[in-house]
Amino acid sequence: QVQLVESGGGLVQAGGSLRLSCAASGRTFSSYGMGWFRQAPGKEREFVAQITRITGITNYADSVKGRFTISRDNAKNTVYLQMNSLKPEDTAVYYCAATQNPGGRRNSFEYSYWGQGTQVTVSS
């Protein structure tokens, strides 16, 4: 089992940057694929980015491709989401999640463990 705690959210102007962190408990962090999802008010939770557990292959939602970068540091049990060129439509609660399923996973139901979320607000 793994526990996840996000941090790094906040208020930023359009065009700005934020880096989210997700710290995981446990000694088996490297055995989990990690993902970031987000949920805006009145909308369903949506996939943002994902990084596989062994090879570190990444994939992104089209809406963030070229602006966001997911990375992981297995020595620190942490996954990051670097967000650049932020837009007002990026405003949401951002969640990190962990999965033991191999390969790239883009669906929330494929993830077993979730953090509590961190708010990102982008002003125009």
Disulfide bonds with the S-S distance in Angstrom:
Cys22-Cys96 1.88
